Amino acid sequence: MAVGAAFRPNSHDDRRRHQPCDPTCAIDLLDHQTIKSRDPTHEVDFKGLGFEWLEVDNAEESIIAFLRKEKDPRNALLFAMNFAAVSRPEHRIGVPYPGAYTRIFSSNAAPYSGLNDGATNAVAQAEEIPWHGRQFSISIRLPALSAVVLKPAAPECRPYIF
């Protein structure tokens, strides 16, 4: 997939804030504070329990989604990427946990030359709608040619369900 002048960061080059980017380089743009404060992407790098596919077979819409987890699998980051030139305003993804999922990163944000069509801290509430073989799912806005990262609420932060 080609997207104009997609940027591949150099060690000292700050042009990434001013040039278009596609989902293949979006992970490179995650600022270090975002990742440092949420360690699931590093804690169990070389073990299968640190990774879980959520959506791997959506070639029709060119979307993938996966979880990166810590030793405690409830502490995770959800990555979703849209490689198509079409936005998905209500894309549903099966998730393993109930509760809220807060968007902590979007490659479509203004600092990355995106359209900034959605708050970085938007929250998606997991619903008891089975999807992708899981009991719960969330509906998220997935802009064209973008990547988003969501953080599930800690188990103790789940809302009380009557």
FENGINOR-V326530 format. One line per field, one symbol per residue. psi: psi as a letter, one per 40 degrees, with the letter a starting at -180 (. if undefined). burial: b if it has 16 or more other C-alpha atoms within 10 Angstrom, else e. Layout:
psi->???
burial->???
This chain:
psi->hhgbghhhiideheedeeiiiiddedddehidddddegededdfdfideehhhdhefgddefhiiiihiadheehihhhhhheiehigdfhhhhieiiaihhheiheeideffiefghidfihhhhighhhfeidiiihihgiifiiihihiiideeiihh.
burial->eeeeeebbeeeeeeebeebbbbbbbbbebbeeeeeeebbbbeebeeeeebbeebbeeeeeeebbbbbbbbeebebbbbbbbbbbeebbeeebbbbbbbbbbbbbbbbbbeebebeeeeebeebbbbbeeebbeebbbbbbbbbbbbbbbbbbbeeeeeeeee
